[in-house]
Amino acid sequence: MKALRDVWADTLVALAKEDPRIVMLDGDLANSTKADKFAAAHPDRFLEMGIAEQNMVGVAVGMAAVGFVPWLSTFTVFFTHRAIDPIRMLVAQTQANVKIGAAYSGLMTGYTGKTHQDVEDLAIMRAMPQMTVLAPADQYECAAMIKWATDYHGPVYLRLTRDAGADVFGSDYQFTLGEVRRLRQGKHALLISTGPQSARCLEAANELAKQQIEVGVLHLPSIKPLNEAALLDACSNYDLIFTVEEHSVYGGLGGLVAELLSANSPRRVIRYGLEDKWGESAPNDFLLDKYGLSALQVSRRIAADFQNKK
């Protein structure tokens, strides 16, 4: 178990030892995002850009144009709201080789509250043409995604959480763009999630099994692009699909699944996430419980909805 922000920094520190193209640009949050680890290891390739996220994106595009591989570091909300115009115009539209390390995504942001919590980012970024959107479940998937993204030529948005969560995979994990990952088999319904929420969903499914409700669990590490055929195949044996995400119910993972199924294989999709609400400043466990995203709350909600839909 290791926080994704630490995995992000440690992996890039190691990669940069072998790849002189890698540089890091930070928006005055290096001690929070852990970009300070890269600054200590590679001071000549670390640029502190200050509280000027739009300018940071522009500088990164220029560096990418001359052969560098720039990784950007700040809180998710500052990328997807404050710097969204240069990301759209300079990065996505030109397919610039810029990598966005979006730290502090979702609810669990260390008491920062609704001003700094971003639960709309997946909807914003997956709607942007030519943008790759990834959400790792754990430390192993995160490290594999960073290595993949560094080698890939084009814009990448990597969704990173602040605090550690349970591991889902092992050190032998290999990332494939667009894939879906079956974490658990089940015959009564299918539970689909992404990011660290997938570990909580797996725990919820194990709890439901005690009630003789067998729920399969599917993890989507690649929000965009997605292997649509693989997702349709995974859903084909279920009449009832649940999606769970640490994100608004509008436009994110639940929207993606509902859109694909309604067009190709209609069936009931029940979406769990933030119901058109802002977050708040509180401990992680409190927030997960309040918004129905803890393992216990997910299991209770599924049990109730499953009985109602029988």
C-alpha positions as CSV (number, residue, x, y, z in Angstrom):
1,M,0.0,0.0,0.0
2,K,1.5,3.3,-1.2
3,A,0.0,6.7,-2.0
4,L,-0.2,7.3,-5.7
5,R,1.4,10.7,-5.4
6,D,4.5,9.0,-3.9
7,V,4.4,6.3,-6.7
8,W,4.2,9.1,-9.3
9,A,7.3,10.9,-7.9
10,D,9.4,7.9,-7.2
11,T,8.7,6.3,-10.6
12,L,9.6,9.5,-12.4
13,V,12.8,9.9,-10.3
14,A,13.9,6.4,-11.4
15,L,12.9,6.9,-15.0
16,A,14.7,10.2,-15.3
17,K,18.0,8.5,-14.4
18,E,17.8,6.7,-17.7
19,D,15.9,9.2,-19.8
20,P,17.3,12.7,-20.0
21,R,14.2,13.9,-21.9
22,I,12.1,13.8,-18.7
23,V,11.5,17.2,-17.0
24,M,9.0,18.2,-14.3
25,L,7.1,21.5,-14.0
26,D,5.4,22.3,-10.7
27,G,2.7,24.8,-9.7
28,D,4.0,25.7,-6.3
29,L,2.7,22.5,-4.7
30,A,5.7,20.3,-4.8
31,N,5.7,19.3,-1.1
32,S,2.0,18.2,-1.5
33,T,2.2,16.4,-4.9
34,K,5.6,15.0,-3.9
35,A,7.3,16.6,-6.9
36,D,9.8,17.8,-4.4
37,K,11.3,14.3,-4.6
38,F,12.1,14.9,-8.3
39,A,13.5,18.4,-7.5
40,A,15.9,16.8,-5.0
41,A,17.0,14.1,-7.3
42,H,17.1,16.1,-10.6
43,P,17.3,19.8,-9.7
44,D,18.5,20.7,-13.2
45,R,15.3,19.3,-14.7
46,F,12.8,20.6,-12.2
47,L,11.1,24.0,-12.9
48,E,9.1,25.7,-10.2
49,M,6.5,27.7,-12.1
50,G,4.7,29.3,-9.2
51,I,0.9,29.8,-9.0
52,A,0.7,30.2,-12.7
53,E,-0.8,27.0,-14.1
54,Q,-1.8,28.4,-17.5
55,N,1.7,29.6,-18.0
56,M,3.1,26.3,-16.8
57,V,1.1,24.5,-19.5
58,G,2.4,26.8,-22.2
59,V,6.0,26.3,-21.1
60,A,5.6,22.6,-21.2
61,V,4.2,22.7,-24.7
62,G,7.3,24.6,-25.8
63,M,9.6,22.1,-24.1
64,A,7.8,19.2,-25.7
65,A,8.2,20.9,-29.1
66,V,12.0,20.6,-28.7
67,G,12.1,17.0,-27.6
68,F,11.6,17.0,-23.8
69,V,8.9,14.9,-22.1
70,P,7.4,17.3,-19.6
71,W,5.4,16.0,-16.6
72,L,3.2,18.7,-15.0
73,S,2.4,18.7,-11.3
74,T,-0.4,20.5,-9.4
75,F,-3.8,19.7,-7.9
76,T,-6.4,18.3,-10.3
77,V,-8.8,21.2,-9.8
78,F,-6.2,23.7,-11.1
79,F,-5.6,21.7,-14.3
80,T,-9.3,21.1,-15.1
81,H,-10.6,24.5,-14.2
82,R,-7.9,27.1,-14.0
83,A,-5.7,25.8,-16.8
84,I,-8.3,24.2,-19.0
85,D,-8.0,26.7,-21.9
86,P,-4.3,26.2,-22.6
87,I,-4.7,22.4,-22.1
88,R,-7.5,22.5,-24.7
89,M,-5.8,24.9,-27.1
90,L,-2.1,24.1,-26.8
91,V,-2.0,20.5,-25.6
92,A,-5.0,18.6,-26.9
93,Q,-5.6,20.4,-30.2
94,T,-1.9,20.1,-31.2
95,Q,-1.4,16.7,-29.7
96,A,1.6,18.0,-27.7
97,N,3.6,15.4,-25.9
98,V,2.7,16.7,-22.4
99,K,1.8,14.5,-19.4
100,I,-0.5,15.8,-16.7
101,G,0.0,14.5,-13.2
102,A,-3.3,15.5,-11.7
103,A,-2.8,15.2,-7.9
104,Y,-5.4,15.4,-5.2
105,S,-8.3,14.1,-7.3
106,G,-11.7,13.2,-5.9
107,L,-12.8,13.7,-2.3
108,M,-9.9,12.6,-0.2
109,T,-7.7,15.6,-0.4
110,G,-6.6,16.2,3.2
111,Y,-9.2,18.6,4.5
112,T,-8.8,21.0,1.5
113,G,-12.6,21.2,1.2
114,K,-14.9,21.9,-1.8
115,T,-12.7,24.6,-3.3
116,H,-9.8,22.2,-3.9
117,Q,-11.7,18.9,-4.4
118,D,-12.4,18.1,-8.1
119,V,-15.2,15.6,-8.8
120,E,-15.8,16.8,-12.3
121,D,-12.5,16.1,-13.9
122,L,-13.3,12.8,-15.7
123,A,-16.3,14.4,-17.4
124,I,-14.2,17.3,-18.6
125,M,-11.1,15.4,-19.7
126,R,-12.8,12.5,-21.4
127,A,-14.9,15.0,-23.5
128,M,-11.7,16.5,-24.8
129,P,-10.6,15.2,-28.2
130,Q,-7.2,13.6,-28.5
131,M,-6.7,13.3,-24.7
132,T,-5.8,10.0,-23.1
133,V,-7.4,9.7,-19.6
134,L,-6.1,7.1,-17.1
135,A,-7.1,6.3,-13.5
136,P,-4.9,3.8,-11.6
137,A,-6.3,1.6,-8.9
138,D,-3.1,1.1,-6.9
139,Q,0.6,1.6,-6.7
140,Y,1.5,-1.1,-9.2
141,E,-1.0,0.1,-11.9
142,C,0.1,3.7,-11.3
143,A,3.8,2.9,-11.9
144,A,3.0,0.9,-15.0
145,M,0.9,3.7,-16.4
146,I,3.6,6.3,-15.8
147,K,6.1,4.2,-17.7
148,W,3.6,3.7,-20.5
149,A,2.7,7.4,-20.6
150,T,6.4,8.5,-20.7
151,D,7.0,6.3,-23.7
152,Y,3.8,7.3,-25.5
153,H,3.9,10.3,-27.8
154,G,0.9,12.5,-27.1
155,P,-1.1,14.1,-24.3
156,V,-2.0,12.0,-21.2
157,Y,-4.1,12.9,-18.2
158,L,-3.2,10.7,-15.1
159,R,-5.7,10.9,-12.2
160,L,-3.9,10.6,-8.9
161,T,-5.3,10.5,-5.3
162,R,-3.6,12.0,-2.3
163,D,-3.7,9.0,0.2
164,A,-2.9,5.4,-0.1
165,G,-5.5,2.7,-0.7
166,A,-5.6,-1.1,-0.8
167,D,-3.5,-2.8,-3.5
168,V,-5.5,-4.6,-6.2
169,F,-2.7,-5.9,-8.3
170,G,0.9,-7.3,-7.9
171,S,4.3,-6.2,-8.9
172,D,4.1,-8.1,-12.1
173,Y,1.2,-5.9,-13.4
174,Q,1.4,-4.9,-17.1
175,F,-0.7,-2.0,-18.4
176,T,-2.4,-2.1,-21.8
177,L,-4.2,1.0,-23.0
178,G,-7.9,0.6,-23.3
179,E,-8.2,-2.6,-21.4
180,V,-10.8,-3.7,-18.8
181,R,-9.8,-5.8,-15.8
182,R,-12.1,-8.4,-14.2
183,L,-11.4,-8.4,-10.5
184,R,-14.1,-10.8,-9.4
185,Q,-16.7,-13.1,-11.0
186,G,-20.4,-12.9,-10.0
187,K,-23.7,-14.1,-11.3
188,H,-26.3,-11.6,-10.0
189,A,-25.0,-8.2,-11.1
190,L,-21.8,-6.5,-12.3
191,L,-20.1,-3.6,-10.4
192,I,-17.9,-1.4,-12.6
193,S,-15.4,1.2,-11.1
194,T,-12.1,3.0,-11.7
195,G,-9.2,4.3,-9.8
196,P,-8.8,3.4,-6.1
197,Q,-12.6,3.1,-5.8
198,S,-12.2,-0.3,-7.4
199,A,-10.5,-1.7,-4.3
200,R,-13.5,-0.5,-2.2
201,C,-15.9,-2.0,-4.7
202,L,-14.0,-5.3,-4.4
203,E,-14.4,-5.2,-0.7
204,A,-18.1,-4.4,-1.1
205,A,-18.6,-7.4,-3.3
206,N,-16.9,-9.6,-0.7
207,E,-19.4,-8.3,1.9
208,L,-22.3,-8.9,-0.5
209,A,-21.3,-12.5,-1.0
210,K,-22.0,-13.1,2.7
211,Q,-25.6,-12.2,1.9
212,Q,-25.7,-14.6,-1.1
213,I,-25.5,-11.7,-3.5
214,E,-22.7,-12.5,-6.0
215,V,-21.5,-9.4,-7.7
216,G,-18.8,-9.3,-10.3
217,V,-16.3,-6.5,-10.2
218,L,-14.8,-4.9,-13.3
219,H,-12.0,-2.2,-13.2
220,L,-11.6,0.3,-16.0
221,P,-8.1,1.8,-15.7
222,S,-8.4,3.5,-19.1
223,I,-11.3,5.9,-19.3
224,K,-10.2,7.1,-22.7
225,P,-9.6,5.3,-25.0
226,L,-11.6,2.3,-24.0
227,N,-11.8,-1.2,-25.5
228,E,-15.6,-1.0,-26.0
229,A,-15.9,-4.5,-27.3
230,A,-14.3,-5.9,-24.1
231,L,-16.6,-3.8,-21.9
232,L,-19.7,-4.9,-23.8
233,D,-18.6,-8.5,-23.5
234,A,-18.0,-8.2,-19.8
235,C,-21.6,-6.8,-19.4
236,S,-23.2,-9.3,-21.7
237,N,-24.2,-11.8,-19.0
238,Y,-25.8,-9.3,-16.6
239,D,-29.2,-7.6,-16.6
240,L,-28.1,-5.2,-13.8
241,I,-25.0,-3.0,-13.9
242,F,-23.8,-0.8,-11.1
243,T,-21.1,1.9,-11.6
244,V,-19.3,3.5,-8.7
245,E,-16.9,6.4,-8.9
246,E,-15.4,9.1,-6.6
247,H,-16.7,11.6,-9.0
248,S,-20.0,13.3,-10.0
249,V,-22.6,10.9,-11.4
250,Y,-22.7,13.2,-14.4
251,G,-20.4,12.7,-17.3
252,G,-17.8,10.3,-15.7
253,L,-17.5,6.6,-15.6
254,G,-21.2,6.0,-15.1
255,G,-22.0,8.2,-18.1
256,L,-19.4,6.3,-20.2
257,V,-20.9,2.9,-19.3
258,A,-24.5,4.1,-19.8
259,E,-23.8,5.7,-23.2
260,L,-22.0,2.6,-24.5
261,L,-24.7,0.1,-23.3
262,S,-27.7,2.2,-24.4
263,A,-26.3,2.4,-27.9
264,N,-25.2,-1.3,-28.2
265,S,-26.7,-3.5,-25.6
266,P,-29.4,-1.8,-23.5
267,R,-29.8,-2.9,-19.9
268,R,-30.3,-1.3,-16.5
269,V,-27.4,0.8,-15.2
270,I,-27.5,2.3,-11.7
271,R,-24.8,5.0,-11.1
272,Y,-23.3,5.7,-7.7
273,G,-21.2,8.8,-7.2
274,L,-21.7,12.4,-6.0
275,E,-25.3,13.4,-6.7
276,D,-24.8,16.9,-8.0
277,K,-23.2,18.1,-4.8
278,W,-20.0,19.7,-3.8
279,G,-17.6,18.0,-1.4
280,E,-16.6,19.4,2.0
281,S,-13.7,19.5,4.4
282,A,-13.7,16.3,6.6
283,P,-11.7,13.1,7.2
284,N,-11.6,10.6,4.4
285,D,-13.7,7.9,6.1
286,F,-16.4,10.4,6.9
287,L,-16.6,11.7,3.3
288,L,-16.7,8.2,1.8
289,D,-19.5,7.2,4.2
290,K,-21.5,10.4,3.7
291,Y,-21.4,10.2,-0.1
292,G,-22.1,6.4,-0.2
293,L,-18.7,5.4,-1.5
294,S,-17.2,3.4,1.3
295,A,-17.1,-0.4,0.9
296,L,-19.9,-0.7,3.6
297,Q,-22.1,1.9,2.0
298,V,-21.6,0.5,-1.5
299,S,-22.6,-3.0,-0.3
300,R,-25.7,-1.6,1.5
301,R,-26.8,0.4,-1.5
302,I,-26.4,-2.5,-3.9
303,A,-28.2,-4.9,-1.6
304,A,-31.1,-2.5,-1.4
305,D,-31.2,-1.8,-5.1
306,F,-30.8,-5.5,-6.0
307,Q,-33.7,-6.5,-3.9
308,N,-35.9,-3.6,-5.3
309,K,-35.0,-4.7,-8.9
310,K,-35.7,-8.4,-8.5
